[in-house]
């Protein structure tokens, strides 16, 4: 008999999960109350990067990169730019070196002239720098468009109110249009995951926070042939951590600080978000003088963080329902979709992705990768 699965949330993880489930022979309905891809997955660009503080996530990113290659072949479109992603500052360089040691992947140290070639909008910088040529900017809207098209008529524009286990197995999904029954459910609803998990009897340690980034056009009218992503941990330009990613065919660049703030859904705390936006403008003026700040546009979005790491992620299980939460998941979508499909198929969350595994916690990752004494 066909196994029917409800996927709640049509962001990148929900759509990737539906894609993986369909290829395993499951029948899926994807529930989304708003525009597909319009929640935490919104925006035109994300950075694909391999290096993480937790070596387990570097290995996961390597698997995800193969998944992106599969998607590119399936959809017939390049989904990650080939301009690479560079890091400046000793901390970022050490993480990238560690990734290279673990995987054997090729990375390159950069001098000032190399930096100017890889990212011509960057101010002069003579500190440690390195580039990962296998990383780059994810074309997020194009990726979502392909996955939405693949989901087709299986996208259901209904708000899910609750996800509860049925006696004897299976899941009841209560929506704005009534009650539906499924053999299993996967919930990847961003900020809405916490509330839906509570209807299944789970108390997830999710904190919903707000983030802002600015997108600015390049000052020079000619599009540069190369425009790499950047992660800056140098502190040389007034901020401890920042990132940048090209979009719109290298005509614009999105910049954000690695800072989030508590903000209630009614808008309380907006003053702090405005202060972060001002700090971001100040950072751009120092670090990226090739950008035209007069044309900068802010973009605000919700993020969900777990207590053990800003990059933390986990999958919780309640009966035949699976709930995924974490931050910076977009780049891992191809592999996380497969992991969630495997969870449904096997009836359990694979080892390494459970809450007790604390994926993203560098202390846990270091302990698992340490040689036995």
One Martini backbone bead per residue (centre of mass of N, CA, C, O) as a GRO file, in nm:
protein
  373
    1UNK     BB    1   0.100   0.033   0.017
    2UNK     BB    2   0.064   0.360   0.025
    3UNK     BB    3   0.251   0.613   0.168
    4UNK     BB    4   0.139   0.882   0.368
    5UNK     BB    5   0.269   1.223   0.366
    6UNK     BB    6   0.318   1.499   0.573
    7UNK     BB    7   0.428   1.828   0.482
    8UNK     BB    8   0.530   2.097   0.691
    9UNK     BB    9   0.642   2.314   0.485
   10UNK     BB   10   0.761   2.523   0.193
   11UNK     BB   11   1.050   2.510   0.222
   12UNK     BB   12   1.350   2.382   0.158
   13UNK     BB   13   1.313   2.132   0.346
   14UNK     BB   14   1.030   2.040   0.269
   15UNK     BB   15   1.086   2.011  -0.038
   16UNK     BB   16   1.326   1.814  -0.012
   17UNK     BB   17   1.161   1.595   0.130
   18UNK     BB   18   0.950   1.546  -0.086
   19UNK     BB   19   1.148   1.465  -0.303
   20UNK     BB   20   1.267   1.218  -0.149
   21UNK     BB   21   1.001   1.065  -0.097
   22UNK     BB   22   0.906   1.028  -0.391
   23UNK     BB   23   1.171   0.855  -0.462
   24UNK     BB   24   1.058   0.625  -0.246
   25UNK     BB   25   0.723   0.610  -0.299
   26UNK     BB   26   0.585   0.840  -0.168
   27UNK     BB   27   0.300   1.021  -0.059
   28UNK     BB   28   0.255   1.378  -0.090
   29UNK     BB   29   0.180   1.657   0.124
   30UNK     BB   30   0.215   2.019   0.110
   31UNK     BB   31   0.203   2.249   0.368
   32UNK     BB   32   0.099   2.605   0.311
   33UNK     BB   33  -0.007   2.924   0.417
   34UNK     BB   34   0.183   3.054   0.222
   35UNK     BB   35   0.442   3.120   0.044
   36UNK     BB   36   0.651   2.941  -0.111
   37UNK     BB   37   0.954   3.029   0.031
   38UNK     BB   38   0.855   3.290   0.238
   39UNK     BB   39   1.020   3.249   0.487
   40UNK     BB   40   1.323   3.144   0.587
   41UNK     BB   41   1.383   3.104   0.259
   42UNK     BB   42   1.405   3.381   0.192
   43UNK     BB   43   1.558   3.507  -0.083
   44UNK     BB   44   1.840   3.519  -0.324
   45UNK     BB   45   2.066   3.424  -0.105
   46UNK     BB   46   2.332   3.191  -0.024
   47UNK     BB   47   2.577   3.021   0.161
   48UNK     BB   48   2.810   2.793   0.061
   49UNK     BB   49   2.969   2.583   0.311
   50UNK     BB   50   3.205   2.370   0.477
   51UNK     BB   51   3.301   2.522   0.721
   52UNK     BB   52   3.315   2.418   1.069
   53UNK     BB   53   3.339   2.369   1.404
   54UNK     BB   54   3.189   2.111   1.339
   55UNK     BB   55   3.301   1.833   1.175
   56UNK     BB   56   3.023   1.705   1.111
   57UNK     BB   57   2.930   1.947   0.927
   58UNK     BB   58   3.146   1.922   0.714
   59UNK     BB   59   3.056   1.641   0.623
   60UNK     BB   60   2.764   1.726   0.556
   61UNK     BB   61   2.841   1.939   0.341
   62UNK     BB   62   2.973   1.740   0.147
   63UNK     BB   63   2.712   1.583   0.094
   64UNK     BB   64   2.546   1.829  -0.002
   65UNK     BB   65   2.714   1.896  -0.254
   66UNK     BB   66   2.627   1.643  -0.406
   67UNK     BB   67   2.326   1.718  -0.401
   68UNK     BB   68   2.353   1.974  -0.570
   69UNK     BB   69   2.456   1.828  -0.821
   70UNK     BB   70   2.196   1.663  -0.863
   71UNK     BB   71   2.007   1.903  -0.900
   72UNK     BB   72   2.148   2.030  -1.142
   73UNK     BB   73   2.100   1.787  -1.326
   74UNK     BB   74   1.789   1.769  -1.298
   75UNK     BB   75   1.729   2.094  -1.366
   76UNK     BB   76   1.952   2.234  -1.560
   77UNK     BB   77   2.102   2.415  -1.325
   78UNK     BB   78   2.289   2.643  -1.174
   79UNK     BB   79   2.300   2.678  -0.800
   80UNK     BB   80   2.616   2.734  -0.776
   81UNK     BB   81   2.864   2.922  -0.769
   82UNK     BB   82   3.217   2.953  -0.909
   83UNK     BB   83   3.361   3.185  -0.702
   84UNK     BB   84   3.344   3.118  -0.419
   85UNK     BB   85   3.472   3.118  -0.068
   86UNK     BB   86   3.582   3.348   0.166
   87UNK     BB   87   3.827   3.405   0.427
   88UNK     BB   88   3.874   3.635   0.704
   89UNK     BB   89   4.074   3.550   0.938
   90UNK     BB   90   4.190   3.323   1.161
   91UNK     BB   91   3.937   3.157   1.230
   92UNK     BB   92   3.844   3.089   0.938
   93UNK     BB   93   4.109   2.964   0.842
   94UNK     BB   94   4.119   2.729   1.047
   95UNK     BB   95   3.853   2.595   0.960
   96UNK     BB   96   3.939   2.546   0.664
   97UNK     BB   97   4.189   2.377   0.725
   98UNK     BB   98   4.041   2.154   0.878
   99UNK     BB   99   3.863   2.065   0.646
  100UNK     BB  100   4.101   1.986   0.461
  101UNK     BB  101   4.222   1.770   0.648
  102UNK     BB  102   3.970   1.583   0.664
  103UNK     BB  103   3.900   1.573   0.327
  104UNK     BB  104   4.121   1.692   0.107
  105UNK     BB  105   4.050   1.959   0.020
  106UNK     BB  106   4.081   2.236  -0.179
  107UNK     BB  107   4.275   2.515  -0.070
  108UNK     BB  108   4.353   2.882  -0.059
  109UNK     BB  109   4.575   3.113  -0.021
  110UNK     BB  110   4.564   3.480   0.024
  111UNK     BB  111   4.647   3.766  -0.109
  112UNK     BB  112   4.581   4.087  -0.185
  113UNK     BB  113   4.557   4.033  -0.494
  114UNK     BB  114   4.367   3.789  -0.476
  115UNK     BB  115   4.139   3.935  -0.332
  116UNK     BB  116   4.083   4.149  -0.552
  117UNK     BB  117   3.994   3.931  -0.759
  118UNK     BB  118   3.766   3.781  -0.591
  119UNK     BB  119   3.696   4.082  -0.429
  120UNK     BB  120   3.677   4.401  -0.553
  121UNK     BB  121   3.492   4.541  -0.308
  122UNK     BB  122   3.722   4.515  -0.118
  123UNK     BB  123   3.915   4.613   0.106
  124UNK     BB  124   4.208   4.643   0.224
  125UNK     BB  125   4.389   4.327   0.297
  126UNK     BB  126   4.665   4.161   0.507
  127UNK     BB  127   4.556   3.920   0.619
  128UNK     BB  128   4.421   3.633   0.666
  129UNK     BB  129   4.347   3.417   0.375
  130UNK     BB  130   4.082   3.214   0.215
  131UNK     BB  131   3.974   2.964  -0.032
  132UNK     BB  132   3.670   2.797  -0.147
  133UNK     BB  133   3.598   2.665  -0.459
  134UNK     BB  134   3.336   2.475  -0.366
  135UNK     BB  135   3.203   2.727  -0.304
  136UNK     BB  136   2.909   2.959  -0.270
  137UNK     BB  137   2.635   3.088  -0.428
  138UNK     BB  138   2.304   3.050  -0.378
  139UNK     BB  139   2.024   3.002  -0.588
  140UNK     BB  140   1.742   3.018  -0.422
  141UNK     BB  141   1.503   3.084  -0.615
  142UNK     BB  142   1.567   2.871  -0.825
  143UNK     BB  143   1.549   2.630  -0.640
  144UNK     BB  144   1.256   2.673  -0.544
  145UNK     BB  145   1.121   2.670  -0.820
  146UNK     BB  146   1.191   2.374  -0.885
  147UNK     BB  147   1.057   2.242  -0.631
  148UNK     BB  148   0.774   2.357  -0.673
  149UNK     BB  149   0.729   2.229  -0.949
  150UNK     BB  150   0.761   1.935  -0.846
  151UNK     BB  151   0.518   1.944  -0.647
  152UNK     BB  152   0.275   2.099  -0.741
  153UNK     BB  153  -0.035   1.965  -0.654
  154UNK     BB  154   0.091   1.891  -0.355
  155UNK     BB  155   0.018   2.175  -0.283
  156UNK     BB  156  -0.122   2.309   0.026
  157UNK     BB  157  -0.329   2.596   0.120
  158UNK     BB  158  -0.279   2.527   0.450
  159UNK     BB  159  -0.330   2.548   0.790
  160UNK     BB  160  -0.164   2.410   1.055
  161UNK     BB  161  -0.269   2.328   1.390
  162UNK     BB  162  -0.203   2.005   1.413
  163UNK     BB  163   0.005   1.720   1.551
  164UNK     BB  164  -0.112   1.384   1.592
  165UNK     BB  165  -0.131   1.087   1.731
  166UNK     BB  166  -0.238   0.768   1.658
  167UNK     BB  167  -0.383   0.496   1.743
  168UNK     BB  168  -0.157   0.256   1.609
  169UNK     BB  169  -0.079   0.488   1.419
  170UNK     BB  170  -0.001   0.774   1.290
  171UNK     BB  171  -0.156   1.088   1.164
  172UNK     BB  172  -0.306   1.394   1.265
  173UNK     BB  173  -0.429   1.668   1.061
  174UNK     BB  174  -0.501   1.996   1.145
  175UNK     BB  175  -0.686   2.225   0.961
  176UNK     BB  176  -0.868   2.487   0.824
  177UNK     BB  177  -1.040   2.227   0.670
  178UNK     BB  178  -0.955   1.995   0.873
  179UNK     BB  179  -0.923   1.644   0.892
  180UNK     BB  180  -0.624   1.442   0.854
  181UNK     BB  181  -0.472   1.133   0.737
  182UNK     BB  182  -0.156   0.971   0.817
  183UNK     BB  183   0.140   0.785   0.840
  184UNK     BB  184   0.308   1.062   0.826
  185UNK     BB  185   0.531   1.334   0.949
  186UNK     BB  186   0.678   1.654   0.846
  187UNK     BB  187   0.834   1.928   1.026
  188UNK     BB  188   0.912   2.256   0.849
  189UNK     BB  189   0.809   2.571   1.001
  190UNK     BB  190   1.001   2.719   1.157
  191UNK     BB  191   0.851   2.925   1.379
  192UNK     BB  192   0.605   2.698   1.382
  193UNK     BB  193   0.731   2.439   1.516
  194UNK     BB  194   0.688   2.478   1.817
  195UNK     BB  195   0.374   2.470   1.823
  196UNK     BB  196   0.340   2.192   1.680
  197UNK     BB  197   0.505   2.025   1.882
  198UNK     BB  198   0.311   2.070   2.125
  199UNK     BB  199   0.074   1.896   1.995
  200UNK     BB  200   0.285   1.633   2.024
  201UNK     BB  201   0.445   1.669   2.315
  202UNK     BB  202   0.668   1.887   2.254
  203UNK     BB  203   0.974   2.058   2.387
  204UNK     BB  204   1.139   2.291   2.222
  205UNK     BB  205   1.466   2.470   2.217
  206UNK     BB  206   1.344   2.729   2.071
  207UNK     BB  207   1.465   3.038   1.923
  208UNK     BB  208   1.319   3.328   1.813
  209UNK     BB  209   1.467   3.544   1.570
  210UNK     BB  210   1.622   3.834   1.435
  211UNK     BB  211   1.721   3.948   1.099
  212UNK     BB  212   1.959   4.158   0.915
  213UNK     BB  213   2.004   4.273   0.576
  214UNK     BB  214   2.199   4.414   0.308
  215UNK     BB  215   2.132   4.544  -0.022
  216UNK     BB  216   2.378   4.635  -0.274
  217UNK     BB  217   2.506   4.802  -0.517
  218UNK     BB  218   2.734   4.856  -0.740
  219UNK     BB  219   2.924   5.119  -0.841
  220UNK     BB  220   3.005   4.973  -1.080
  221UNK     BB  221   2.862   4.899  -1.389
  222UNK     BB  222   3.051   4.670  -1.416
  223UNK     BB  223   3.057   4.339  -1.415
  224UNK     BB  224   3.220   4.121  -1.245
  225UNK     BB  225   3.362   3.810  -1.309
  226UNK     BB  226   3.417   3.816  -0.988
  227UNK     BB  227   3.219   3.712  -0.678
  228UNK     BB  228   3.269   3.636  -0.375
  229UNK     BB  229   3.227   3.514  -0.091
  230UNK     BB  230   3.206   3.615   0.268
  231UNK     BB  231   3.399   3.568   0.576
  232UNK     BB  232   3.431   3.779   0.872
  233UNK     BB  233   3.681   3.744   1.157
  234UNK     BB  234   3.892   3.993   1.197
  235UNK     BB  235   3.793   4.299   1.298
  236UNK     BB  236   3.900   4.529   1.088
  237UNK     BB  237   3.577   4.660   1.045
  238UNK     BB  238   3.421   4.656   1.350
  239UNK     BB  239   3.356   4.337   1.335
  240UNK     BB  240   3.357   4.007   1.436
  241UNK     BB  241   3.106   3.929   1.230
  242UNK     BB  242   3.064   3.856   0.874
  243UNK     BB  243   2.876   3.871   0.558
  244UNK     BB  244   2.876   3.779   0.195
  245UNK     BB  245   2.662   3.798  -0.115
  246UNK     BB  246   2.586   3.742  -0.429
  247UNK     BB  247   2.360   3.895  -0.679
  248UNK     BB  248   2.223   3.947  -0.973
  249UNK     BB  249   2.481   3.884  -1.146
  250UNK     BB  250   2.684   4.070  -0.966
  251UNK     BB  251   2.518   4.355  -0.901
  252UNK     BB  252   2.492   4.249  -0.606
  253UNK     BB  253   2.513   4.273  -0.232
  254UNK     BB  254   2.493   4.079   0.058
  255UNK     BB  255   2.480   4.198   0.407
  256UNK     BB  256   2.588   4.065   0.731
  257UNK     BB  257   2.558   4.002   1.059
  258UNK     BB  258   2.632   3.777   1.332
  259UNK     BB  259   2.324   3.888   1.424
  260UNK     BB  260   2.072   3.869   1.670
  261UNK     BB  261   1.725   3.925   1.787
  262UNK     BB  262   1.487   3.986   1.994
  263UNK     BB  263   1.144   3.939   1.855
  264UNK     BB  264   0.832   4.002   1.836
  265UNK     BB  265   0.564   3.960   1.615
  266UNK     BB  266   0.460   4.271   1.691
  267UNK     BB  267   0.761   4.441   1.702
  268UNK     BB  268   0.920   4.410   1.942
  269UNK     BB  269   1.253   4.546   1.906
  270UNK     BB  270   1.314   4.729   1.651
  271UNK     BB  271   1.544   4.911   1.751
  272UNK     BB  272   1.765   4.690   1.742
  273UNK     BB  273   1.742   4.630   1.439
  274UNK     BB  274   1.822   4.916   1.353
  275UNK     BB  275   2.105   4.908   1.481
  276UNK     BB  276   2.209   4.677   1.306
  277UNK     BB  277   2.175   4.824   1.037
  278UNK     BB  278   2.377   5.050   1.106
  279UNK     BB  279   2.619   4.865   1.148
  280UNK     BB  280   2.615   4.751   0.861
  281UNK     BB  281   2.672   5.016   0.717
  282UNK     BB  282   2.944   5.070   0.855
  283UNK     BB  283   3.080   4.816   0.754
  284UNK     BB  284   3.055   4.864   0.450
  285UNK     BB  285   3.216   5.133   0.437
  286UNK     BB  286   3.486   4.976   0.524
  287UNK     BB  287   3.485   4.682   0.367
  288UNK     BB  288   3.275   4.778   0.103
  289UNK     BB  289   3.337   5.034  -0.112
  290UNK     BB  290   3.197   4.901  -0.380
  291UNK     BB  291   2.936   4.998  -0.249
  292UNK     BB  292   2.603   5.142  -0.271
  293UNK     BB  293   2.439   5.280  -0.002
  294UNK     BB  294   2.204   5.446  -0.140
  295UNK     BB  295   2.083   5.144  -0.247
  296UNK     BB  296   2.006   5.019   0.016
  297UNK     BB  297   1.834   4.712   0.128
  298UNK     BB  298   1.639   4.578   0.360
  299UNK     BB  299   1.630   4.242   0.524
  300UNK     BB  300   1.389   4.059   0.701
  301UNK     BB  301   1.415   3.777   0.939
  302UNK     BB  302   1.365   3.468   1.060
  303UNK     BB  303   1.512   3.273   1.326
  304UNK     BB  304   1.632   2.947   1.442
  305UNK     BB  305   1.757   2.851   1.764
  306UNK     BB  306   1.988   2.664   1.943
  307UNK     BB  307   2.163   2.641   2.246
  308UNK     BB  308   2.449   2.498   2.139
  309UNK     BB  309   2.419   2.661   1.849
  310UNK     BB  310   2.396   2.863   1.570
  311UNK     BB  311   2.431   2.571   1.393
  312UNK     BB  312   2.213   2.412   1.507
  313UNK     BB  313   2.065   2.072   1.489
  314UNK     BB  314   1.744   1.881   1.478
  315UNK     BB  315   1.554   1.570   1.537
  316UNK     BB  316   1.225   1.501   1.627
  317UNK     BB  317   1.019   1.246   1.790
  318UNK     BB  318   0.656   1.157   1.745
  319UNK     BB  319   0.614   0.877   1.653
  320UNK     BB  320   0.530   0.961   1.307
  321UNK     BB  321   0.682   1.230   1.384
  322UNK     BB  322   0.886   1.505   1.241
  323UNK     BB  323   1.120   1.754   1.379
  324UNK     BB  324   1.279   2.040   1.246
  325UNK     BB  325   1.568   2.233   1.370
  326UNK     BB  326   1.738   2.548   1.289
  327UNK     BB  327   2.035   2.692   1.151
  328UNK     BB  328   2.158   2.711   0.842
  329UNK     BB  329   2.001   2.488   0.631
  330UNK     BB  330   2.003   2.541   0.325
  331UNK     BB  331   2.280   2.406   0.237
  332UNK     BB  332   2.161   2.109   0.354
  333UNK     BB  333   1.897   2.018   0.204
  334UNK     BB  334   1.960   1.758   0.038
  335UNK     BB  335   2.039   1.582   0.296
  336UNK     BB  336   1.797   1.642   0.487
  337UNK     BB  337   1.581   1.522   0.307
  338UNK     BB  338   1.699   1.232   0.323
  339UNK     BB  339   1.691   1.199   0.631
  340UNK     BB  340   1.381   1.233   0.659
  341UNK     BB  341   1.307   1.001   0.470
  342UNK     BB  342   1.452   0.786   0.640
  343UNK     BB  343   1.287   0.823   0.896
  344UNK     BB  344   1.020   0.731   0.773
  345UNK     BB  345   1.114   0.453   0.662
  346UNK     BB  346   1.245   0.350   0.956
  347UNK     BB  347   1.108   0.494   1.223
  348UNK     BB  348   1.377   0.681   1.263
  349UNK     BB  349   1.633   0.860   1.375
  350UNK     BB  350   1.932   0.911   1.287
  351UNK     BB  351   2.230   0.899   1.382
  352UNK     BB  352   2.331   1.247   1.462
  353UNK     BB  353   2.015   1.396   1.468
  354UNK     BB  354   1.968   1.406   1.752
  355UNK     BB  355   1.949   1.597   2.026
  356UNK     BB  356   2.187   1.441   2.184
  357UNK     BB  357   2.406   1.511   1.951
  358UNK     BB  358   2.450   1.814   1.899
  359UNK     BB  359   2.451   1.945   1.625
  360UNK     BB  360   2.718   2.200   1.617
  361UNK     BB  361   2.885   2.110   1.856
  362UNK     BB  362   3.223   2.124   1.891
  363UNK     BB  363   3.260   1.936   2.140
  364UNK     BB  364   3.117   1.687   2.024
  365UNK     BB  365   3.279   1.664   1.761
  366UNK     BB  366   3.560   1.634   1.892
  367UNK     BB  367   3.495   1.375   2.054
  368UNK     BB  368   3.419   1.194   1.801
  369UNK     BB  369   3.707   1.256   1.641
  370UNK     BB  370   3.868   1.136   1.850
  371UNK     BB  371   4.105   0.935   1.933
  372UNK     BB  372   4.163   0.651   2.072
  373UNK     BB  373   4.341   0.551   2.378
   0.00000   0.00000   0.00000
